[in-house]
Amino acid sequence: MSDTTLPDHLSVDPASPFFNGELLERGIGVRFKGVEKTNVEEYCISEGWIRVAIGKTVDRHGRPLTMKLSGPVEVWVKE
């Protein structure tokens, strides 16, 4: 395992205060309810939710539309 501590809250949107580009470049794995997810836009471990993109639908600003799902979240750094 790496020496990096993972944040409780992380987002892939550069406009978000929870964005961390260096960590995202290394690769983050997210498991939600025991299933690995690859389309996660944002997560919060302590509150137990992830935000996933809904298909290829985008809003008027070009950002993907998302849906918030609640449940157990596990996160790790892919190496």
The first five atom37 places (N, CA, C, CB, O) and aatype in JSON, in Angstrom:
{
  "aatype": [12, 15, 3, 16, 16, 10, 14, 3, 8, 10, 15, 19, 3, 14, 0, 15, 14, 13, 13, 2, 7, 6, 10, 10, 6, 1, 7, 9, 7, 19, 1, 13, 11, 7, 19, 6, 11, 16, 2, 19, 6, 6, 18, 4, 9, 15, 6, 7, 17, 9, 1, 19, 0, 9, 7, 11, 16, 19, 3, 1, 8, 7, 1, 14, 10, 16, 12, 11, 10, 15, 7, 14, 19, 6, 19, 17, 19, 11, 6],
  "atom_mask": [
    [1, 1, 1, 1, 1],
    [1, 1, 1, 1, 1],
    [1, 1, 1, 1, 1],
    [1, 1, 1, 1, 1],
    [1, 1, 1, 1, 1],
    [1, 1, 1, 1, 1],
    [1, 1, 1, 1, 1],
    [1, 1, 1, 1, 1],
    [1, 1, 1, 1, 1],
    [1, 1, 1, 1, 1],
    [1, 1, 1, 1, 1],
    [1, 1, 1, 1, 1],
    [1, 1, 1, 1, 1],
    [1, 1, 1, 1, 1],
    [1, 1, 1, 1, 1],
    [1, 1, 1, 1, 1],
    [1, 1, 1, 1, 1],
    [1, 1, 1, 1, 1],
    [1, 1, 1, 1, 1],
    [1, 1, 1, 1, 1],
    [1, 1, 1, 0, 1],
    [1, 1, 1, 1, 1],
    [1, 1, 1, 1, 1],
    [1, 1, 1, 1, 1],
    [1, 1, 1, 1, 1],
    [1, 1, 1, 1, 1],
    [1, 1, 1, 0, 1],
    [1, 1, 1, 1, 1],
    [1, 1, 1, 0, 1],
    [1, 1, 1, 1, 1],
    [1, 1, 1, 1, 1],
    [1, 1, 1, 1, 1],
    [1, 1, 1, 1, 1],
    [1, 1, 1, 0, 1],
    [1, 1, 1, 1, 1],
    [1, 1, 1, 1, 1],
    [1, 1, 1, 1, 1],
    [1, 1, 1, 1, 1],
    [1, 1, 1, 1, 1],
    [1, 1, 1, 1, 1],
    [1, 1, 1, 1, 1],
    [1, 1, 1, 1, 1],
    [1, 1, 1, 1, 1],
    [1, 1, 1, 1, 1],
    [1, 1, 1, 1, 1],
    [1, 1, 1, 1, 1],
    [1, 1, 1, 1, 1],
    [1, 1, 1, 0, 1],
    [1, 1, 1, 1, 1],
    [1, 1, 1, 1, 1],
    [1, 1, 1, 1, 1],
    [1, 1, 1, 1, 1],
    [1, 1, 1, 1, 1],
    [1, 1, 1, 1, 1],
    [1, 1, 1, 0, 1],
    [1, 1, 1, 1, 1],
    [1, 1, 1, 1, 1],
    [1, 1, 1, 1, 1],
    [1, 1, 1, 1, 1],
    [1, 1, 1, 1, 1],
    [1, 1, 1, 1, 1],
    [1, 1, 1, 0, 1],
    [1, 1, 1, 1, 1],
    [1, 1, 1, 1, 1],
    [1, 1, 1, 1, 1],
    [1, 1, 1, 1, 1],
    [1, 1, 1, 1, 1],
    [1, 1, 1, 1, 1],
    [1, 1, 1, 1, 1],
    [1, 1, 1, 1, 1],
    [1, 1, 1, 0, 1],
    [1, 1, 1, 1, 1],
    [1, 1, 1, 1, 1],
    [1, 1, 1, 1, 1],
    [1, 1, 1, 1, 1],
    [1, 1, 1, 1, 1],
    [1, 1, 1, 1, 1],
    [1, 1, 1, 1, 1],
    [1, 1, 1, 1, 1]
  ],
  "atom_positions": [
    [[0.85, -1.18, 0.0], [0.0, 0.0, 0.0], [0.89, 1.23, 0.0], [-0.97, 0.0, 1.23], [2.03, 1.18, 0.45]],
    [[0.39, 2.31, -0.49], [1.17, 3.54, -0.59], [1.12, 4.33, 0.71], [0.67, 4.4, -1.76], [0.37, 4.0, 1.63]],
    [[1.94, 5.38, 0.76], [1.98, 6.23, 1.94], [0.94, 7.34, 1.88], [3.36, 6.83, 2.1], [0.85, 8.16, 2.8]],
    [[0.15, 7.37, 0.82], [-0.86, 8.4, 0.64], [-2.12, 8.06, 1.44], [-1.2, 8.58, -0.85], [-2.64, 6.95, 1.35]],
    [[-2.59, 9.03, 2.21], [-3.86, 8.84, 2.89], [-4.96, 9.35, 1.97], [-3.9, 9.58, 4.27], [-4.86, 10.44, 1.41]],
    [[-5.97, 8.57, 1.82], [-7.05, 8.93, 0.91], [-8.0, 9.9, 1.58], [-7.8, 7.68, 0.45], [-8.32, 9.76, 2.76]],
    [[-8.47, 10.9, 0.83], [-9.42, 11.85, 1.41], [-10.79, 11.21, 1.61], [-9.55, 13.08, 0.51], [-11.16, 10.26, 0.92]],
    [[-11.52, 11.74, 2.57], [-12.87, 11.26, 2.86], [-13.83, 11.63, 1.73], [-13.38, 11.83, 4.19], [-14.79, 10.91, 1.47]],
    [[-13.57, 12.74, 1.07], [-14.45, 13.26, 0.03], [-13.58, 13.64, -1.16], [-15.29, 14.49, 0.55], [-12.63, 14.41, -1.0]],
    [[-13.9, 13.13, -2.36], [-13.11, 13.41, -3.55], [-14.03, 13.56, -4.74], [-12.07, 12.29, -3.8], [-15.02, 12.84, -4.87]],
    [[-13.7, 14.51, -5.63], [-14.49, 14.77, -6.82], [-13.58, 14.85, -8.04], [-15.31, 16.08, -6.67], [-12.42, 15.25, -7.92]],
    [[-14.1, 14.47, -9.22], [-13.33, 14.58, -10.46], [-13.55, 15.92, -11.15], [-13.69, 13.45, -11.4], [-12.9, 16.2, -12.16]],
    [[-14.44, 16.75, -10.64], [-14.74, 18.06, -11.22], [-13.7, 19.09, -10.74], [-16.17, 18.52, -10.84], [-13.62, 19.34, -9.54]],
    [[-12.91, 19.68, -11.66], [-11.89, 20.66, -11.26], [-12.46, 21.89, -10.55], [-11.12, 21.11, -12.47], [-11.72, 22.56, -9.82]],
    [[-13.71, 22.21, -10.72], [-14.33, 23.37, -10.06], [-14.72, 23.07, -8.62], [-15.55, 23.82, -10.84], [-15.06, 23.98, -7.87]],
    [[-14.68, 21.81, -8.22], [-15.08, 21.41, -6.87], [-13.96, 21.66, -5.87], [-15.48, 19.93, -6.85], [-12.79, 21.51, -6.21]],
    [[-14.3, 22.05, -4.63], [-13.27, 22.2, -3.6], [-12.69, 20.85, -3.16], [-13.85, 22.93, -2.38], [-11.68, 20.83, -2.46]],
    [[-13.3, 19.74, -3.56], [-12.83, 18.41, -3.19], [-12.0, 17.76, -4.29], [-14.02, 17.52, -2.86], [-11.73, 16.56, -4.22]],
    [[-11.6, 18.52, -5.3], [-10.8, 18.02, -6.41], [-9.33, 17.88, -6.0], [-10.92, 18.96, -7.63], [-8.79, 18.76, -5.34]],
    [[-8.69, 16.75, -6.38], [-7.27, 16.53, -6.12], [-6.68, 15.87, -7.37], [-7.04, 15.64, -4.83], [-6.74, 14.65, -7.52]],
    [[-6.12, 16.68, -8.27], [-5.62, 16.2, -9.55], [-4.5, 15.19, -9.43], [0.0, 0.0, 0.0], [-4.48, 14.21, -10.17]],
    [[-3.56, 15.4, -8.51], [-2.43, 14.49, -8.35], [-2.9, 13.09, -7.96], [-1.44, 15.02, -7.3], [-2.42, 12.09, -8.49]],
    [[-3.83, 13.03, -7.04], [-4.35, 11.75, -6.58], [-5.14, 11.05, -7.69], [-5.23, 11.94, -5.34], [-5.04, 9.83, -7.84]],
    [[-5.91, 11.81, -8.46], [-6.69, 11.22, -9.54], [-5.8, 10.67, -10.65], [-7.66, 12.25, -10.11], [-6.14, 9.66, -11.27]],
    [[-4.65, 11.31, -10.9], [-3.72, 10.82, -11.92], [-3.14, 9.46, -11.52], [-2.59, 11.83, -12.14], [-2.89, 8.62, -12.38]],
    [[-2.93, 9.25, -10.24], [-2.4, 7.97, -9.75], [-3.43, 6.86, -9.93], [-1.99, 8.08, -8.27], [-3.06, 5.7, -10.12]],
    [[-4.69, 7.2, -9.87], [-5.76, 6.21, -10.02], [-6.39, 5.85, -8.7], [0.0, 0.0, 0.0], [-5.7, 5.46, -7.76]],
    [[-7.69, 5.96, -8.63], [-8.46, 5.64, -7.43], [-9.46, 4.55, -7.79], [-9.18, 6.91, -6.85], [-10.17, 4.66, -8.79]],
    [[-9.51, 3.51, -6.98], [-10.51, 2.47, -7.15], [-11.63, 2.69, -6.14], [0.0, 0.0, 0.0], [-11.37, 3.03, -4.99]],
    [[-12.86, 2.49, -6.58], [-14.02, 2.68, -5.7], [-14.88, 1.42, -5.77], [-14.85, 3.94, -6.1], [-15.26, 0.97, -6.85]],
    [[-15.17, 0.87, -4.6], [-16.08, -0.27, -4.5], [-17.3, 0.2, -3.73], [-15.39, -1.5, -3.79], [-17.2, 0.72, -2.62]],
    [[-18.48, 0.01, -4.36], [-19.74, 0.44, -3.76], [-20.63, -0.78, -3.61], [-20.43, 1.54, -4.63], [-20.96, -1.44, -4.6]],
    [[-21.02, -1.08, -2.38], [-21.85, -2.25, -2.06], [-21.21, -3.53, -2.6], [-23.28, -2.09, -2.63], [-21.91, -4.42, -3.09]],
    [[-19.87, -3.61, -2.52], [-19.16, -4.81, -2.93], [-18.86, -4.91, -4.41], [0.0, 0.0, 0.0], [-18.26, -5.9, -4.84]],
    [[-19.25, -3.92, -5.23], [-19.03, -3.95, -6.67], [-18.13, -2.79, -7.06], [-20.38, -3.89, -7.45], [-18.39, -1.65, -6.68]],
    [[-17.06, -3.08, -7.82], [-16.16, -2.02, -8.26], [-16.84, -1.16, -9.32], [-14.84, -2.61, -8.8], [-17.39, -1.68, -10.29]],
    [[-16.8, 0.15, -9.12], [-17.43, 1.11, -10.03], [-16.35, 1.89, -10.78], [-18.37, 2.07, -9.26], [-15.33, 2.26, -10.2]],
    [[-16.58, 2.14, -12.06], [-15.62, 2.9, -12.87], [-16.18, 4.24, -13.32], [-15.21, 2.09, -14.08], [-15.45, 5.03, -13.92]],
    [[-17.44, 4.53, -13.05], [-18.07, 5.77, -13.51], [-18.4, 6.72, -12.36], [-19.33, 5.45, -14.28], [-19.35, 7.5, -12.45]],
    [[-17.62, 6.67, -11.28], [-17.88, 7.51, -10.1], [-17.35, 8.92, -10.35], [-17.23, 6.9, -8.84], [-16.19, 9.09, -10.7]],
    [[-18.2, 9.91, -10.16], [-17.83, 11.32, -10.32], [-17.38, 11.93, -9.0], [-19.0, 12.11, -10.9], [-16.55, 12.84, -8.98]],
    [[-17.94, 11.44, -7.89], [-17.64, 11.99, -6.57], [-18.02, 10.94, -5.52], [-18.42, 13.33, -6.33], [-18.92, 10.13, -5.74]],
    [[-17.31, 10.95, -4.39], [-17.65, 10.04, -3.31], [-17.42, 10.7, -1.96], [-16.84, 8.75, -3.41], [-16.65, 11.66, -1.85]],
    [[-18.09, 10.18, -0.93], [-17.86, 10.58, 0.45], [-17.96, 9.32, 1.31], [-18.9, 11.68, 0.92], [-19.03, 8.71, 1.41]],
    [[-16.84, 8.93, 1.91], [-16.79, 7.69, 2.68], [-17.58, 7.82, 3.98], [-15.33, 7.32, 2.99], [-18.36, 6.92, 4.32]],
    [[-17.39, 8.92, 4.73], [-18.03, 9.06, 6.04], [-19.55, 9.14, 5.94], [-17.5, 10.29, 6.74], [-20.25, 8.64, 6.82]],
    [[-20.06, 9.76, 4.88], [-21.52, 9.86, 4.72], [-22.08, 8.67, 3.96], [-21.88, 11.15, 3.99], [-23.3, 8.49, 3.92]],
    [[-21.24, 7.85, 3.35], [-21.69, 6.62, 2.68], [-22.46, 6.86, 1.39], [0.0, 0.0, 0.0], [-23.57, 6.35, 1.24]],
    [[-21.88, 7.63, 0.45], [-22.54, 7.84, -0.83], [-21.53, 8.04, -1.94], [-23.49, 9.03, -0.75], [-20.38, 8.42, -1.71]],
    [[-22.0, 7.76, -3.17], [-21.22, 8.07, -4.37], [-22.15, 8.8, -5.34], [-20.62, 6.76, -5.02], [-23.37, 8.7, -5.24]],
    [[-21.57, 9.52, -6.25], [-22.31, 10.2, -7.3], [-21.81, 9.63, -8.62], [-22.14, 11.78, -7.23], [-20.63, 9.76, -8.94]],
    [[-22.7, 9.01, -9.4], [-22.33, 8.38, -10.67], [-23.0, 9.09, -11.84], [-22.7, 6.89, -10.67], [-24.1, 9.64, -11.71]],
    [[-22.32, 9.07, -12.98], [-22.85, 9.68, -14.19], [-24.02, 8.85, -14.72], [-21.75, 9.82, -15.27], [-24.02, 7.62, -14.62]],
    [[-25.01, 9.54, -15.27], [-26.17, 8.87, -15.86], [-25.97, 8.84, -17.37], [-27.52, 9.59, -15.47], [-26.3, 9.81, -18.06]],
    [[-25.44, 7.76, -17.87], [-25.21, 7.62, -19.31], [-24.31, 8.71, -19.86], [0.0, 0.0, 0.0], [-23.34, 9.12, -19.22]],
    [[-24.65, 9.19, -21.06], [-23.86, 10.26, -21.69], [-24.58, 11.6, -21.63], [-23.55, 9.9, -23.14], [-24.2, 12.54, -22.33]],
    [[-25.61, 11.69, -20.82], [-26.4, 12.91, -20.69], [-25.59, 13.99, -19.98], [-27.7, 12.63, -19.93], [-24.94, 13.72, -18.97]],
    [[-25.64, 15.21, -20.51], [-24.92, 16.34, -19.91], [-25.88, 17.49, -19.66], [-23.74, 16.8, -20.81], [-26.93, 17.59, -20.29]],
    [[-25.51, 18.36, -18.72], [-26.32, 19.54, -18.45], [-25.94, 20.65, -19.43], [-26.14, 20.03, -16.97], [-25.13, 20.43, -20.33]],
    [[-26.51, 21.82, -19.28], [-26.28, 22.9, -20.23], [-24.87, 23.47, -20.17], [-27.27, 24.0, -19.98], [-24.47, 24.23, -21.05]],
    [[-24.1, 23.1, -19.13], [-22.71, 23.54, -19.01], [-21.74, 22.47, -19.5], [-22.4, 23.91, -17.56], [-20.52, 22.68, -19.44]],
    [[-22.25, 21.34, -19.98], [-21.42, 20.27, -20.49], [-20.93, 19.28, -19.46], [0.0, 0.0, 0.0], [-20.15, 18.38, -19.77]],
    [[-21.39, 19.42, -18.21], [-21.02, 18.48, -17.15], [-22.01, 17.31, -17.16], [-21.01, 19.18, -15.76], [-23.18, 17.5, -17.46]],
    [[-21.54, 16.11, -16.82], [-22.45, 14.96, -16.82], [-23.53, 15.08, -15.74], [-21.66, 13.66, -16.62], [-23.27, 15.57, -14.65]],
    [[-24.73, 14.62, -16.07], [-25.78, 14.53, -15.07], [-25.45, 13.36, -14.17], [-27.2, 14.37, -15.72], [-25.01, 12.31, -14.64]],
    [[-25.67, 13.53, -12.87], [-25.29, 12.49, -11.92], [-26.46, 12.1, -11.03], [-24.13, 12.96, -11.07], [-27.46, 12.81, -10.91]],
    [[-26.29, 10.93, -10.4], [-27.27, 10.42, -9.47], [-26.53, 10.01, -8.19], [-28.08, 9.21, -10.08], [-25.47, 9.39, -8.27]],
    [[-27.08, 10.34, -7.05], [-26.45, 10.03, -5.76], [-26.99, 8.69, -5.26], [-26.71, 11.16, -4.72], [-28.2, 8.5, -5.14]],
    [[-26.06, 7.77, -4.95], [-26.43, 6.45, -4.43], [-25.85, 6.3, -3.03], [-25.91, 5.32, -5.36], [-24.7, 6.67, -2.78]],
    [[-26.64, 5.77, -2.11], [-26.2, 5.59, -0.72], [-25.88, 4.15, -0.43], [-27.27, 6.09, 0.25], [-26.57, 3.24, -0.89]],
    [[-24.82, 3.94, 0.36], [-24.41, 2.59, 0.75], [-22.96, 2.59, 1.18], [0.0, 0.0, 0.0], [-22.33, 3.64, 1.2]],
    [[-22.42, 1.43, 1.53], [-21.01, 1.35, 1.97], [-20.05, 1.62, 0.81], [-20.72, -0.04, 2.57], [-20.22, 1.11, -0.3]],
    [[-19.05, 2.44, 1.09], [-18.06, 2.86, 0.07], [-16.67, 2.45, 0.55], [-18.12, 4.41, -0.2], [-16.29, 2.73, 1.69]],
    [[-15.91, 1.78, -0.32], [-14.5, 1.46, -0.06], [-13.66, 2.1, -1.16], [-14.27, -0.09, -0.01], [-14.04, 2.09, -2.33]],
    [[-12.51, 2.67, -0.77], [-11.67, 3.38, -1.72], [-10.22, 2.94, -1.54], [-11.8, 4.9, -1.54], [-9.78, 2.71, -0.41]],
    [[-9.47, 2.81, -2.64], [-8.05, 2.48, -2.58], [-7.32, 3.13, -3.74], [-7.84, 0.94, -2.6], [-7.93, 3.55, -4.73]],
    [[-5.99, 3.21, -3.61], [-5.15, 3.76, -4.67], [-4.72, 2.62, -5.57], [-3.91, 4.51, -4.11], [-4.19, 1.62, -5.09]],
    [[-4.95, 2.76, -6.88], [-4.5, 1.74, -7.85], [-3.03, 1.96, -8.11], [-5.33, 1.81, -9.19], [-2.6, 3.08, -8.39]],
    [[-2.25, 0.92, -8.04], [-0.8, 1.03, -8.28], [-0.39, 0.0, -9.3], [0.01, 0.84, -6.97], [0.78, -0.08, -9.65]]
  ]
}
